[in-house]
Amino acid sequence: MKQFIYTSKKKLIEKDILERHAIKNNTEDMDFSFTDKQVVEPPYNLPALVVILEQNTYHKRAVYQKAVDIAGLGWQLKSIEEEEGIEEVENMLKSLNEDLVEVHKRGLIDYFSIGFDFYEIGREDNNPNAAIDFIEHVPAHTIRFLKGRKVALQQKGMKKKYFKRYKYPYDVHKETGEIKKLGSLPPELRAREFYSDVDYAPGHSYYGQPSIIPALGAVKGDISRREYNIDWFGNFGVPACLVTVSGGFDQGPVGEDGYTDLERAIEDRFDELTENPHSTMVLSIPSVKGSPNPVEVKIEKLSTEVKEASFRLYREDNMKEVLSSHGVPASRLAITESGALGGNVSEQETEIYKRSVIEPMQNKLERFMNSIIEHNTGSLAFEFKFNDMDLEDEQKDLDMAIKLFDKAAITPNQLIQYFGWKYNLLESSHPAMDYHYLNGQAIDGDLPEAEETAINEQINEEVENALKSLKSTVEEQIQVSKKKWWSK
């Protein structure tokens, strides 16, 4: 018995080919050679991790989405002690790089795809004690750390560039990596500093471990599935029907084109039928002389729905594993999923994602930026803060706070403590700002009735104006955020 597959591309192939079709995965790693003997080699092929980012849609989208949610929505300063001087600090931060948001986004893309980030830090006149005046992202896959992780090396060919760890109290020669007494090297030979944080995992303190490592099997499986589909359907088309020839048939010799007379005859008849779909197919199958078995031909239409469905399920499983490794809910990538009972669970997932993934990473980078503010200004009167990923949550918080205020649950100063830093509002020393107000009337203190009435009227007006200002500012920020999002 012989079985053939006739495809949508007018190809007749043996059925065995469909089952044993090879899946090939060709990837070329970028070559980085480091000649310093003190270099600690990373546990993973870093350039290969860059390639993997290009090979899986969900991996790349999860990495980029985390970078945007953490640092891509902008930043602002929170006033801690005073309001004066905030513009000077803002200008100082903006002078470090023309686009701090993009610098941090790129660092985060490295962090989540490779396992660590890397920022180059410069100081005025390359003086180790001077103010910091420069910060830039350096592609992490081009970096190797020396033993101790106090010195890092970037090498292209034979050209080397060394860096020393942020606040490392020694000079490092920028071309040789030699460690010298602080201030002993000429400024032009001093290596710049670096800041680097790792996605820590046991045994990976130098380079970290990217989130995707446990899900590499899913990434590889999805690559194989995709390449199988592209390769198979690009070469042969969609299987349309199965032709089974049995009995004492004579398939004839194999020609120069690799086809037997039988295969060529069947393919020609199908070509004619394709051109004249309502005509009758007549197949002439030669038989082996003297064979007692009659020749039988059976044609069956093939259904590909089951195989396509299994591919879809396989892809969905791979997607879930990749997103789970990143801790990113599908809803953040505009992939809608419903709970087991049909209810949407995206709100709960987003809250977990925000608390467990976004805020901890924001805190790390904020501490780094605040150390720069403290060094350059001599104090930390203002704190660097990234904007929240969802300003609508802030609107809900503000609405709830206003209700609590109206019911005498919180005071005006407590409102300012919670929201004031975003709008540069400072707490007031006026005693009435620490009173509780029930439906606009103060319920604390012991003042003469006339004085209390006057204070109530004054405070009610001030508080009402402050609340209106807060609410208006939040609504404006939400609209700006939505415009930025839809313009991407």
N, C-alpha and C positions, 0 to 999 in steps of 0.2 A: 504493500500500500504506500502511496505517495501523497503527501499533503502540501498544498501551496496556499500562500496568502496573496490576494490581489488587493492593492492599496489604492487610495485616492489619487496617487501620482502615477497611476497606470503602470505600476511595477508588480511583477510577479516574483515572489521570493519564497524560499522554503520556510515552512513553519518553524523549523529548528532555530532559524536566525532570530526570530522574535523572542525566544526564550533565553538564548545565550548572548544576546547583544551586549557588547562590552561597554562598561562605563569607565571613561578615562578622565582623570583630573590632573590637568597640567597647570602647575603654579611655579613661578620662578621667584626665588627669594632675592631681595636686594643684598648686595655684598658690602659689608662694612668690616674693615680690618683694623684692629687696634694693637699697636706694637708695644705699649707700655706694659712691663711685666707685673706692675702692681694692680692692673685692671682685674676686677672681679667680674667674670662673665655672667650674664643673666641666665636664669634657668630656662627661659623660653627664647625662641628666635624672634626678636623684637620686630624686624622688618616683616616677618611672616604674619605677625599680629596686625600690622598695618594692612596687609593684603586681605586678611580675613574680614576686616572692616568693610572692604569693598565687595565682598562676596555674598553677604547676607543682608537683605533689606531690613529685617527687624533688628538685627544687631546694630546696624548703623543708626537707624532711627532712634533706638533706645539710648544710645550713647549721646547723640546730638540733642535729644529731648532733655536728658538730665543736665547737659551743659547749659541749655537755655533756661530751664527751670531754676537752676542754682544761681547763675550769674548773668543770664542774657536779658533780664528785665530791668537792668540799670541798678544804680546804687544811690545812696544819700547819706548824709551825716546826721547822727543823733547827738543833740546837745546834752551834755552831762552836767556841767557846772554853770555855764554861761552861754549867752547867745552871741555876744560880740566876738568877732574874729572868725566866724564860720566861713565867710567868703574867701578869706585868705587861705584857710585850710583846704577848701574845695579847689581853689586855683592851684595850690601846691600838688594835690593829687592828680589833677588833670594834666599838669606839666610832666608827670612821670611818663605818660604815654598818651598820645592823642586819642586813643580808644581803649580805655581800661577794660570795658566790657568785653571787647573782642579778645584781648590778651587773656583774660580769665576763661573765656569760653574755649579757646584753643588749648589752654592748659588742662581743662576738664575733659576735653575730648581725648587727650593723651592719657589722662588718669584712668578713665573708664575703659579705654580700648587697649592700653599697653600695661597699665599697672602703676604708673607714677607720672607726676607732672614735673616740669622743670622751667624755672624762671631765672633769667639773667638780671642781676641788680648792679646798677652803676652808682658811683658817688661823685660829688663835685671834685674835679681835678684828680680823680682816682685816689683820693685821700681816705684811708680806712676809717677815719673818725669823722669825716665830713657828712653833710646831709645827703640823703639818697635823692638822686635826681633822674633816675632812669629805671624802668622795669620793662622787660620784654620776654615773650614766650620763646622758648627754644624747643624744636621738635624732639620729643623725648627719645624716639627710637635711634637718634644719632648720638646719644650720650651713654658713656660707661663710667661707673664709679670705681675709684681706687679703694684699696683696703682701708677700712675705717670710715668710709663714706664722708670724709671731710674734704676730699678733692674729687673733682669730676673732669672727664676728658671728652672733648668732641674732636674727632679726627676724620679728615677727608684726604685720602691718599696718604702722603707723608706730612701734610700740614696739620699741626696739632693746636688746640686751644684748650687751656686748662681753666677751671673755675674753682673757687674755694667756697666752702659752706658759709651761709649767711651768718655774720658776726663771729666768724672763726678768727681768733686773736693772733694770727700769723700772716705774713706775706707768703704768697705762692707765685712762683715765676710762671707767667702766662704761656710760655713756649716749652718749658722743660718740666714743669710741675714740682720743681724744688721748693721745699718749705723753708722759709727764712724768718728771722725775727721781724715782728711787726714794724713797718716803717723803714726797714733797711734796704728794700729794693727801690729803684727809681720808679716814679709813678707810671712811666710808659711801659714798664716790664711787669707791673703787678697784675695778677689775674683778677677779674671781676668776681663778685660773689654770686652764689646761686641759692635759690629757695626751692626745695623739692619735698613733696609729701608722697607717701606710698599707700596704695590700697593693700593694707597689711594682711598677710596670712602667715601662719607658722612656717618657718623655713624660708621666708621670702622678704627679709627685712631690708635688703638693698634695693630691689626693684619692684617689690610688691607682686600681687597676683591679680590680674584683671578679672572682672566678674564673669567674663565669657568662658573662661577655662573649663569649668565643669560642664558647660553646654557645647563644647567643641564637637561632640558626636552629633548633636542635632544640626549644627552648622554644616558639618561635612555631609550628613545625610541629605540635607536640603540642596546642597550644591550638586550632589550626585543625581538627585531626583530631577533637578532642573536641566542638567546637562544630558541626562538620558532622554528627556522629552524633546529637547532641542535637536539632539543628534538623530534620534529615531525618526521623528516626524519630518525633520528637514531632509533626510535621505530617502525615506520610504513613503511618507504620507500616512494617512489614517487607514488601518486595516478595514476593508469593506466587506469581504466575503471569503469563505473558506472553500477551496475546491479539493475534493477527495476523489482520487482515481484508484480503483481497486480492480482485482482480477488479473487476467493474463495480458496486460498492456505492454506495448513496446515503446519506451521513451526515446529511443534513437540515440545517436552519438552526440557528444558535447561539442558545440561549435566554438569558433574563435571568441565569440562574445560571452562564453561561459554558460550559455543556455542549451538545453537539449531540444530536439525537435518537438517533443511533447510540450515543454514549457513555452516555447515560442508560439506554438499553435494556440494554446490556451490564452496567452496574453493578446495575440492578434484578435481572437474572437471577442475578448472583453473590450478591446479598443473599439471594435466595430459597434458593439452594443452601447458603449458610452456615447459614440457619435450619433447613433440611431436608437434612442432609449426604448422605443416601442416595437422594435423589430424582434424577430425570433432568433435565439442563439442556437447554432448548430455546431456541435463539436464532433470532429472526426478523430477518434482515438485508435491508432493502429494496434492490432493485437499480435501477440507472439504466435508464430505459426505452429499449429498443432496443440495449442494450449486448451485444456478442457474447461478452463474457468472463463466465463464471459466477462467482458470489460464493463465496469459500472462507474458512472460519474455522479457525484453528489455535490451540489452547491448549496452552501448555507451562509446566510447573512450573519456577519459578526456584530456583536454589541460591545462597544467600548465603555459604556457608562460605568460598569462595575470597576474597571481598572482606573478610570478617571476619578471616580469617587474615592477609591483607596488612596490615590495620590493626594487628593485634597485633604483627606483625614491625616495623612502622613505629614503634609505641610503644616496643617493646623497644630498637630502635636509638637512639631519642631519649633513653631512660632511660640507656643506657650512655654516651652522649656527655655528658649532664649530670653524671653521677657521675664520669666521667673528668675533667671540667673542675675538679671539686672535689677530686679525689684521694681520694675516699671509696669503699672497697670495698662491693659490694652486700650483703655479709654483715653489715655494721654497721647496715644498715637492715632486717635480717631477710629479705633477698631471697637465696634459696639458688641458687648457681650451681656447676656442676661443671666441672672441667678438661676438656681435649680428650679425655683417656683415661678420663674418668669419675671421677677422683679429686677430692676437694674441695680447693680452693686458698685457702680463706678464711684459714687461719692465716698463710700467706706474705703475702697481701695486707694483713692486719691489721698484721703486723710492719712492712711498708713504710710503711703509713699512719701508724703510731705514730711511727716515726723521722723521717719526712719532713714530716708535717703537724702532728701533735699536739705533740711535744716542742719544736720550734723556737718555736712560738707560746707555749707555756708559759714558755719561757726569757725571752721578751720581757716578758711580764706580770710574771714573778717579779722581773726586774731593776727594773721600775718600783716594785713593792711594797717591795723591799729598799731602794730609795733613800729611801722614806718612813720605814722602820724606822731607817735610819742617821741621817736628819735629826732624827727625833724623840727618839732615844735617845743620839745622839752616837757610836755605834759600831755594828758589825754583828756582834754576838755570836750572833745567831740569823738564819737565812735563811728567808724565806717560800717554801714549796714547795706546788704543787698535787698532789693525790693522783693516782696513776697510774690510767689508764683501765681497767686490768685487773689486779686484785689476785691473780688466779690465777697470773699470770706471776711475781709476787713469791713466791708459795708454791713454785713450781718452782725459782726462784733460791735460796730458802732451803734447800730439800731438797738441792740440788746443793752448796751451801756447806757443809752439815753433812757430806756425804760427803767433800768435800775436806779438811775439818778432821780427820775420822777417819783419813784416809790421810796425815796430816802435810804436806798441801799448803799450808795456811794456818794462821795463829795465831789465838788468841782475840781479840787486838786488831784483827787484820785483819777478823775477822767483825764486830766492833763498828764499824769504819770503814765497812763497807758497809751494815749494817742498823741500827746504833745510833741514827742521827739520827731515825729514825721513832719510836723508843721512848724518846728522851731518855737513852740510855746513853752514858757517856763511857769513853774508853780508860783503862786502869789503868797506873800506873807500875811495878807489881810486875814484876820481871824474868821471872817464870814466865808472864806473859800474852803474852810475845813468843816463847815456846817453840813448837816444833812437836810434835804429839802423834800417835803411831801407835797406834791402837787403845787410846787412853787413857793411854799411857805417853810421858813426855817424852823426846825424843831429842836435845835440845840441852843445852848447859851442862855444867859439870863440878863437881858437888856431891857431898858425902859421901853414901853410900848411904842412911843413916838420914834425913838431911835431905831428900834427893831423894824418898824414899818418902813422907815427911810432906807435902811440897809437892805431890807428884803427887795424893795423896788429896784434899788441900784444893782444888787447882785443878780436879781432875776433877769434884768436887761442885759448885763454883761454875760451871764451864763447862756442866755438864749442866743446872743450874737455869736458867742464862741462855738456853740453847738451847730448853728447854721453854717458857720465858716468851716468847721470840721467836716460836716456832711457834704457841703458843696465841693470841698477839695477832694474828698474821696471819690465822689461821683465824676469829677473831671478826670481824675487819674484812671478810673475804670474806662472812660470813653477813649482816652489817649491810648491805654493799653490795648483795647479792642481794635483801634485803628492800626496800631503797629502790628498786631497779630495778623489781621486780614491783609495787610500790605506785603507780608512775607511771601 
